[in-house]
Amino acid sequence: MKLLFFGIIYGLSLLNLDSKDLSSNHAIYVSVLEIEQVSEGETAKIMVKIFANDLEDAIFNQSEKRLDLLTGSCDQNAASLLSYFYDHLQLSINGKLQKYSFVSCEINDTSLWLTFEFKSPSKWGELAITADYLMELFPTQSNVVSIKYHGDKRMFRMTNSATHQKLNF
């Protein structure tokens, strides 16, 4: 289902037929953010599915460092990826900011599937998330968020006017 959703979003992005370079210009700006914790007190995962060229532009805008994430190994750019996401993706559980680490980067056509992880508290009472990545470049950026916690699944959308969300479990 996740792959289908991202495939549909990717397909819609190609509808900008006026563009001469479809790989670097698309009609909509969207990413998928998944946070998943399956069992108590273990590592939880953060997965970000994002267009590579948009992320490259955002990192360049922040650091003036030009990356090419689609050729070679995007894993080699873990420090740059972490630096950018630390500034634009914060997750607090029970009032404590979660420090996550880089796990992997998978190239999927023109998009990246980034995986991060953090040591999960045994119980989630309140989860607060701020996800404003790419919004500094694209005012119409939407970040679709899916949170799975012990079989409880919540979904919502982050936009430029709503970059912060709190949930209680």
N, C-alpha and C positions, 0 to 999 in steps of 0.2 A: 504494500500500500504506500509506504514511504517513497519507494523508488518510483512508483507510478505518479505520485503527486509532484515530485521534483521533475520528472520527465515532462509532465504537462506544463509546469512553470517554464522549463527550458524551451519547450516547443512554442509557447506563447511569446517568449522573448524574441524569437526569430521572425515574428510578424512585422518587424520594422523593416519593410522591404525597400525603403529609400536609402538605406545604408549600403555602402559599397563593401564594408568589412563587417560582416555579421558576427564575427567572433569577438569584436571589441565594442559593439554597440547593440543594445537591445532595448525593446520597448518598455519593459517593466523591470523594476529593481526589487528582487525578493531573495531571501535566504531562508533556510530552515534551520532551526536551533532545537536540538533534542537534549533533554537532561533526563538521565535514567538512573535510578537506584533500585536494585532488585531485592537485596537482602540487607538487614540491619548491620550497621557498623563496618561495612566494607567500602571498597572504592566505588564511587559513582562516576558515570561518564557524562561528558558534554560533547555533543557532536554538532558541528557546524557545516552545513552544505551551502556553498557560496560560489559565485562566479569568480574565477581566478583573476580576470582582468580588472574587475572592480576592486578586489582586495589588493592587487598590485598597486592600483592608483591610490587607494586609501593609505597604504603604507608609505608610498612615495610622498604623498601630501603631508604625512605626519613626520617622516624622518629624512626626506629627500634621498632616500636609498631606493634605487630602482631594482626590483626583483623580477625574475622571470620564473614564475612558479610552475609553469607547464612543461618546461624543458628541463630534463635532468630530474634530480630528486628535490621535491619541495621540502622534504624532511631536513635538508641542510639549512633551511631558513627558519628553524624552530625559534631561535632567539627573537627574530624580527616579528614572527607571527605572535608569539607570546606577548611581546611588548605592545603590539597594537591591540590585541584582545584584552590585556589587563586594563588598558585605558577605556575600552568600549564595551566590556562585558563583565559585569560584577554580579556575583551570586552570594547572598547571605542566607544562612540557615540558622534559625533561632538566634538572630542578632549577631552572628559571627561571620565575617567575611571569609569566604572559602578561597584558598589559594590553590589554583589548579596547575597541573603540569602538562606539557605537550606529550602526546603519545604517538600520533602518526598523522600522515597526510597522504591521502589517496587521490590521484588524478583520475577524473572521470569526464572525458571529452574536454569541455571548456570550463568545467567546474572542479572544485576541490571539496573533498570530504575530510574535514579536520576532526581529530579526536583528541580530547583533553580528559584528564581525570583528576579527582580530588578525593581525599579521605572523607568519607561520609559520616556525619554524626549518626548515632544509633536511632534516634527519633527525629523526625522533621516536624516541628510545630508550625513555625512560620518560615516561608521561603520568600525572599525579596530578590528580584532580579531587575537589573538595568541592562538593556541591550540596545545601544545606539550606534553600533558599528555600521559603517558605510553611510550613515545619515548626514555626516558632515559634507559628503560629496553629492549625495542624491536625495533631495528633499522628499521624493516619493517612495523611498526605500521602505519596504515592509519586511519585518523579521517574524516569520511564523514560528511560534514556540510550542513545543510539545514536552510536557513534563510527565514522567512515569515514576510513581513512587508506590511500591508494594501493591501493584494492581490498580491503583488509582491513576487515571490519566486525565490531564487537563491540557487544553489547547487554547491559545489566544494569539493575538497579533500585536506586535510592537510597531509603532509608527513614529514619525518625527514629533508628533504632538502627544504621544504616549509611550515614553521610553522606559517607564518603570512600572512594575506590577508586584503586588504582594498576594500571596496565597497562604491559606491555613490548611493544614492536613490533620 
